[in-house]
Amino acid sequence: MDSKQMQRSIGRVIQARRSRLGYSQESFADAIGVHRTYVGSVERGERNVTLKNLLVIADGLKMPLSTMIAAAEADLMMHDS
């Protein structure tokens, strides 16, 4: 597993969950205390997100970090085949 691929998978999971919860990038960014461009770059897989920020994002998405990682691994398998 390549770390860049995992970044993209985590980004897809974050984007899907954020959308499902009805947040725009801007409203989600405001809710978790970051800039909208940060959320966008994470969702595009352009950022290597720290554990601290992943925890903040997972909390904002109302999902355990372990669930986020498991969903990203499943996404990676789906996009890797």
MDTraj code that builds the backbone (N, CA, C; nanometers):
import mdtraj as md
import numpy as np

residues = "MET ASP SER LYS GLN MET GLN ARG SER ILE GLY ARG VAL ILE GLN ALA ARG ARG SER ARG LEU GLY TYR SER GLN GLU SER PHE ALA ASP ALA ILE GLY VAL HIS ARG THR TYR VAL GLY SER VAL GLU ARG GLY GLU ARG ASN VAL THR LEU LYS ASN LEU LEU VAL ILE ALA ASP GLY LEU LYS MET PRO LEU SER THR MET ILE ALA ALA ALA GLU ALA ASP LEU MET MET HIS ASP SER".split()
xyz = np.array([
    [0.0850, -0.1184, 0.0000],
    [0.0000, 0.0000, 0.0000],
    [0.0887, 0.1236, 0.0000],
    [0.0625, 0.2099, -0.0925],
    [0.1366, 0.3346, -0.1081],
    [0.0701, 0.4435, -0.0236],
    [0.1495, 0.5253, 0.0444],
    [0.0923, 0.6279, 0.1328],
    [0.0118, 0.7323, 0.0559],
    [0.0531, 0.7650, -0.0658],
    [-0.0224, 0.8614, -0.1467],
    [-0.1605, 0.8059, -0.1821],
    [-0.1654, 0.6773, -0.2137],
    [-0.2937, 0.6140, -0.2437],
    [-0.3842, 0.6180, -0.1208],
    [-0.3259, 0.5927, -0.0038],
    [-0.4046, 0.5955, 0.1197],
    [-0.4543, 0.7371, 0.1480],
    [-0.3717, 0.8382, 0.1223],
    [-0.4152, 0.9773, 0.1395],
    [-0.5370, 1.0060, 0.0530],
    [-0.5340, 0.9601, -0.0721],
    [-0.6471, 0.9825, -0.1624],
    [-0.7713, 0.9082, -0.1137],
    [-0.7526, 0.7860, -0.0643],
    [-0.8658, 0.7083, -0.0134],
    [-0.9271, 0.7737, 0.1095],
    [-0.8436, 0.8191, 0.2006],
    [-0.8944, 0.8889, 0.3190],
    [-0.9700, 1.0143, 0.2750],
    [-0.9162, 1.0843, 0.1784],
    [-0.9833, 1.2031, 0.1267],
    [-1.1209, 1.1723, 0.0696],
    [-1.1315, 1.0623, -0.0050],
    [-1.2619, 1.0238, -0.0615],
    [-1.3613, 0.9899, 0.0489],
    [-1.3133, 0.9221, 0.1529],
    [-1.4006, 0.8871, 0.2659],
    [-1.4486, 1.0135, 0.3364],
    [-1.3581, 1.1062, 0.3596],
    [-1.3936, 1.2319, 0.4266],
    [-1.4951, 1.3091, 0.3433],
    [-1.4700, 1.3198, 0.2141],
    [-1.5607, 1.3946, 0.1263],
    [-1.6997, 1.3314, 0.1242],
    [-1.7051, 1.1996, 0.1140],
    [-1.8342, 1.1306, 0.1082],
    [-1.9120, 1.1488, 0.2384],
    [-1.8441, 1.1328, 0.3505],
    [-1.9110, 1.1463, 0.4806],
    [-1.9560, 1.2911, 0.5033],
    [-1.8706, 1.3858, 0.4697],
    [-1.9053, 1.5279, 0.4858],
    [-2.0305, 1.5605, 0.4049],
    [-2.0336, 1.5144, 0.2811],
    [-2.1493, 1.5387, 0.1947],
    [-2.2747, 1.4723, 0.2506],
    [-2.2590, 1.3487, 0.2983],
    [-2.3722, 1.2759, 0.3559],
    [-2.4310, 1.3497, 0.4757],
    [-2.3450, 1.4167, 0.5517],
    [-2.3906, 1.4917, 0.6687],
    [-2.4456, 1.6296, 0.6314],
    [-2.4349, 1.6662, 0.5040],
    [-2.4911, 1.7923, 0.4572],
    [-2.4025, 1.9138, 0.4758],
    [-2.2740, 1.8905, 0.5017],
    [-2.1792, 2.0012, 0.5171],
    [-2.1215, 2.0421, 0.3821],
    [-2.1065, 2.1706, 0.3603],
    [-2.0218, 2.2185, 0.2511],
    [-1.8784, 2.2121, 0.3038],
    [-1.7809, 2.2265, 0.2162],
    [-1.6426, 2.2312, 0.2649],
    [-1.6257, 2.3456, 0.3636],
    [-1.6847, 2.4585, 0.3313],
    [-1.6688, 2.5761, 0.4166],
    [-1.7347, 2.5577, 0.5530],
    [-1.8569, 2.5054, 0.5554],
    [-1.9246, 2.4885, 0.6842],
    [-1.8555, 2.3821, 0.7691],
    [-1.8037, 2.2773, 0.7047],
    [-1.7309, 2.1750, 0.7796],
    [-1.6007, 2.2322, 0.8346],
    [-1.5295, 2.3065, 0.7516],
    [-1.4047, 2.3690, 0.7961],
    [-1.4300, 2.4592, 0.9164],
    [-1.5355, 2.5394, 0.9103],
    [-1.5703, 2.6261, 1.0235],
    [-1.5996, 2.5440, 1.1486],
    [-1.6708, 2.4327, 1.1315],
    [-1.7093, 2.3489, 1.2453],
    [-1.5888, 2.2865, 1.3154],
    [-1.4836, 2.2560, 1.2388],
    [-1.3673, 2.1908, 1.3007],
    [-1.2489, 2.2852, 1.3203],
    [-1.2658, 2.4110, 1.2816],
    [-1.1631, 2.5111, 1.3093],
    [-1.0443, 2.5130, 1.2152],
    [-1.0691, 2.4809, 1.0879],
    [-0.9620, 2.4887, 0.9878],
    [-1.0124, 2.5717, 0.8697],
    [-0.9241, 2.5999, 0.7763],
    [-0.9613, 2.6774, 0.6578],
    [-1.0231, 2.5847, 0.5529],
    [-1.1142, 2.6383, 0.4735],
    [-1.1804, 2.5604, 0.3687],
    [-1.0804, 2.4973, 0.2722],
    [-0.9744, 2.5691, 0.2392],
    [-0.8766, 2.5144, 0.1448],
    [-0.8048, 2.3926, 0.2028],
    [-0.7918, 2.3887, 0.3361],
    [-0.7313, 2.2718, 0.4008],
    [-0.8204, 2.1495, 0.3785],
    [-0.9499, 2.1663, 0.4019],
    [-1.0437, 2.0553, 0.3820],
    [-1.0373, 2.0075, 0.2371],
    [-1.0375, 2.1000, 0.1432],
    [-1.0307, 2.0632, 0.0021],
    [-0.9046, 1.9863, -0.0326],
    [-0.7921, 2.0304, 0.0194],
    [-0.6660, 1.9621, -0.0122],
    [-0.6595, 1.8242, 0.0528],
    [-0.7195, 1.8091, 0.1706],
    [-0.7263, 1.6773, 0.2348],
    [-0.8153, 1.5852, 0.1512],
    [-0.9301, 1.6352, 0.1101],
    [-1.0225, 1.5535, 0.0313],
    [-0.9635, 1.5126, -0.1035],
    [-0.8774, 1.5934, -0.1599],
    [-0.8121, 1.5582, -0.2871],
    [-0.6891, 1.4699, -0.2666],
    [-0.6554, 1.4413, -0.1419],
    [-0.5397, 1.3566, -0.1132],
    [-0.4075, 1.4266, -0.1316],
    [-0.4086, 1.5585, -0.1243],
    [-0.2868, 1.6371, -0.1451],
    [-0.2086, 1.6604, -0.0159],
    [-0.2685, 1.6303, 0.0969],
    [-0.2028, 1.6556, 0.2260],
    [-0.1800, 1.5263, 0.3011],
    [-0.0655, 1.5185, 0.3647],
    [-0.0367, 1.4104, 0.4573],
    [-0.0848, 1.4591, 0.5940],
    [-0.2031, 1.4183, 0.6320],
    [-0.2707, 1.4709, 0.7502],
    [-0.2109, 1.4107, 0.8769],
    [-0.1889, 1.4948, 0.9771],
    [-0.1371, 1.4460, 1.1047],
    [-0.2446, 1.3663, 1.1779],
    [-0.2013, 1.2836, 1.2698],
    [-0.2945, 1.2069, 1.3518],
    [-0.3872, 1.3008, 1.4285],
    [-0.3317, 1.4075, 1.4806],
    [-0.4122, 1.5057, 1.5546],
    [-0.5250, 1.5593, 1.4668],
    [-0.4929, 1.5980, 1.3444],
    [-0.5955, 1.6518, 1.2548],
    [-0.6936, 1.5449, 1.2082],
    [-0.6464, 1.4214, 1.1901],
    [-0.7389, 1.3135, 1.1548],
    [-0.8408, 1.2916, 1.2658],
    [-0.7950, 1.3009, 1.3906],
    [-0.8870, 1.2859, 1.5037],
    [-0.9901, 1.3982, 1.5058],
    [-0.9465, 1.5204, 1.4780],
    [-1.0384, 1.6350, 1.4727],
    [-1.1398, 1.6155, 1.3598],
    [-1.0920, 1.5725, 1.2443],
    [-1.1804, 1.5508, 1.1292],
    [-1.2798, 1.4388, 1.1592],
    [-1.2307, 1.3268, 1.2117],
    [-1.3191, 1.2145, 1.2442],
    [-1.4257, 1.2568, 1.3445],
    [-1.3860, 1.3332, 1.4449],
    [-1.4821, 1.3821, 1.5438],
    [-1.5865, 1.4712, 1.4763],
    [-1.5423, 1.5591, 1.3884],
    [-1.6347, 1.6461, 1.3160],
    [-1.7306, 1.5693, 1.2262],
    [-1.6852, 1.4542, 1.1784],
    [-1.7689, 1.3698, 1.0931],
    [-1.8511, 1.2703, 1.1741],
    [-1.8362, 1.2755, 1.3068],
    [-1.9099, 1.1870, 1.3976],
    [-1.8856, 1.0399, 1.3646],
    [-1.7579, 1.0078, 1.3469],
    [-1.7212, 0.8691, 1.3211],
    [-1.5893, 0.8388, 1.3908],
    [-1.5748, 0.7185, 1.4448],
    [-1.4476, 0.6817, 1.5063],
    [-1.3361, 0.6811, 1.4011],
    [-1.2168, 0.7177, 1.4430],
    [-1.1032, 0.7166, 1.3510],
    [-1.0827, 0.5772, 1.2922],
    [-1.1026, 0.4739, 1.3736],
    [-1.0848, 0.3369, 1.3241],
    [-1.1820, 0.3059, 1.2100],
    [-1.3025, 0.3590, 1.2176],
    [-1.4009, 0.3401, 1.1109],
    [-1.3571, 0.4130, 0.9847],
    [-1.3025, 0.5334, 1.0025],
    [-1.2537, 0.6103, 0.8881],
    [-1.1410, 0.5347, 0.8171],
    [-1.0482, 0.4810, 0.8947],
    [-0.9351, 0.4077, 0.8367],
    [-0.9838, 0.2812, 0.7665],
    [-1.0762, 0.2082, 0.8303],
    [-1.1303, 0.0866, 0.7685],
    [-1.2011, 0.1193, 0.6369],
    [-1.2773, 0.2282, 0.6353],
    [-1.3460, 0.2695, 0.5122],
    [-1.2451, 0.3085, 0.4047],
    [-1.1374, 0.3739, 0.4451],
    [-1.0332, 0.4125, 0.3495],
    [-0.9630, 0.2890, 0.2933],
    [-0.9402, 0.1883, 0.3774],
    [-0.8781, 0.0649, 0.3293],
    [-0.9694, -0.0053, 0.2294],
    [-1.0998, -0.0079, 0.2585],
    [-1.1953, -0.0688, 0.1658],
    [-1.1991, 0.0093, 0.0342],
    [-1.1977, 0.1415, 0.0438],
    [-1.1954, 0.2269, -0.0753],
    [-1.0693, 0.2009, -0.1568],
    [-0.9582, 0.1870, -0.0889],
    [-0.8308, 0.1619, -0.1559],
    [-0.8356, 0.0305, -0.2329],
    [-0.8918, -0.0728, -0.1713],
    [-0.9027, -0.2027, -0.2388],
    [-0.9918, -0.1917, -0.3625],
    [-1.0999, -0.1149, -0.3503],
    [-1.1929, -0.0990, -0.4613],
    [-1.1277, -0.0227, -0.5770],
    [-1.0501, 0.0805, -0.5458],
    [-0.9869, 0.1615, -0.6499],
    [-0.8537, 0.1038, -0.6975],
    [-0.8026, 0.0053, -0.6262],
    [-0.6734, -0.0537, -0.6597],
    [-0.6887, -0.1721, -0.7552],
    [-0.8099, -0.2265, -0.7629],
    [-0.8278, -0.3466, -0.8450],
    [-0.8513, -0.3169, -0.9903],
])
top = md.Topology()
chain = top.add_chain()
for i, resn in enumerate(residues, 1):
    res = top.add_residue(resn, chain, resSeq=i)
    for name in ("N", "CA", "C"):
        top.add_atom(name, md.element.get_by_symbol(name[0]), res)
traj = md.Trajectory(xyz[None], top)
